[in-house]
C-alpha cells in the first residue's frame, strides 16, 4: 500500500499491486486494474519510487517469514 495525495490535499492509500498505469497528463493520473482513476499531486517518479519501496518491503518481509517458518519446521 502506498499513500498519495489527491488534488484537494486529502490523503489516499492505494494498493500498489492494483496499479496498472501512472501517467503525467500533466496531472499525475493513477489507473488501477479495475479501471478506477485517481488524480494525485505526486509526480510519476515519486509514485514509481513509492511502489518500489513498497515492493522491497514486502519482499523482505516475505523472505523473513518464509525463512523463519522453514527453521521452525525442522
C-alpha positions in Angstrom: 0.0 0.0 0.0 1.2 3.5 -0.8 0.0 6.8 0.4 -0.8 9.5 -2.2 -2.3 13.0 -2.1 -5.4 13.9 -4.1 -5.6 17.3 -5.8 -7.8 18.6 -2.8 -4.9 17.7 -0.4 -6.6 14.7 1.2 -4.5 11.6 1.5 -5.5 8.3 0.0 -3.9 4.8 0.4 -3.8 2.8 -2.8 -2.9 -0.9 -3.2 0.3 -0.7 -5.2 -0.4 -4.2 -6.6 -3.5 -2.9 -8.4 -1.8 -0.1 -10.2 -2.0 -0.6 -14.0 -0.6 2.7 -15.3 0.7 6.0 -14.0 0.5 8.9 -16.5 1.5 12.6 -16.5 -1.2 14.4 -18.4 0.2 17.0 -17.0 -1.5 16.0 -13.7 -0.5 12.6 -12.5 -3.2 10.0 -13.1 -3.1 6.6 -11.5 -5.2 4.0 -13.2 -6.0 0.8 -11.3 -6.7 -2.6 -12.8 -10.4 -2.2 -12.1 -10.4 1.0 -14.3 -10.7 3.4 -11.4 -8.6 6.6 -11.9 -7.1 8.9 -9.3 -5.5 12.3 -9.9 -2.7 12.9 -7.4 -0.2 15.7 -6.7 2.8 13.4 -6.7 4.9 13.1 -9.8 5.2 9.8 -11.8 8.7 9.4 -10.5 7.5 9.7 -6.9 4.8 7.1 -7.4 7.3 4.7 -9.0 9.7 5.2 -6.1 6.9 4.5 -3.6 5.9 1.4 -5.4 9.5 0.2 -5.5 9.9 0.8 -1.7 6.6 -1.0 -1.1 7.7 -4.0 -3.2 11.1 -4.1 -1.5 9.5 -4.1 2.0 7.0 -6.9 1.1 9.8 -9.0 -0.5 12.0 -8.6 2.6 9.1 -9.4 4.9 8.1 -12.4 2.8 11.7 -13.7 2.9 11.8 -13.2 6.7 8.6 -15.0 7.3 9.5 -17.9 5.0 12.9 -18.3 6.5 11.6 -18.3 10.0 8.9 -20.8 9.0 11.5 -23.2 7.5 13.6 -23.1 10.7 10.6 -23.9 12.9 9.5 -26.9 10.8 13.0 -28.6 11.0 
